[in-house]
Amino acid sequence: MKRLFLIMILFFTLCGVYAQEEPKFRITHSSAYMNVSCGAASGITFERGYLRVPKPNEWVEVMLFMQRRDGSFHKHHFEHEGSGVIQLNLSDCRYTGNYYVYVCYANEENCKFPTEQEVIDKHQQIILNKSPEFKMTRIIPNPKCPNDGVILETGFVYSPTGGKVEITLFLEKKNGGWRKRHFVHQGTGSIRLDINDCNLTGKYKSIINYANGNDN
């Protein structure tokens, strides 16, 4: 029994090691794309990302699917050797900020990327079960406050459909009250807040909905 137990531990340990050997890529920096061709709306620039390849000096293939506002996806394929920062600089007035990424080793026999329609179908299933979300991503001490205070610098908005969303923030004050702030954001991505107030504790609540009660 003891031997069997040790074999099981070894089996699950090896499974964990093999699972960690899968290459992964994520976009680390994106920003609003402002261009005269975009009109009043702004798009997205996917600036760069990071590729993690557990096996040194191995070539991998990466396929990015970036969502457009009409529901279609723009494909971008590249190959890279080993881990590292990948400069993308992909800009489009129609990008929503949502994307999917698929990575595999270049010499992998079963490497196969989904079609655009398969990605669309997958995303439609996600939309059915997801609502817009918001989280604060950077809160720092406020050096100008005589007592403890904070600066709420940035947040992150997730819009499953890629549509415009409204965010209502309730910010806790030191006296127990709440301060209310309202923002509108197009699509998925970082949002600059720059809320500077010595009376805030840093705790918050949020309500987020699609703008105008729809997902356009």
Buried (B, 14 or more C-beta within 10 A) or exposed (E): EEEEEEEEEEEEEEEEEEEEEBBBBEBEBBEBBEEEEBEEBBBBBBBBBBBBBEEEEBBBBBBBBBBBBEEBBBEBEEEBEBBEEBEBEBBBBBBBBBBBBBBBBEEEEEBEBBEEEEBBEEBEEEEEEEEBBBEBEEBEEBEEBEEEBBBBBEBBBBBBBBBBBBBBBBBBEEEEEBBEBEBEBBBBBBBEBEBBBBBBBBEBEBEBBBBEEEBE
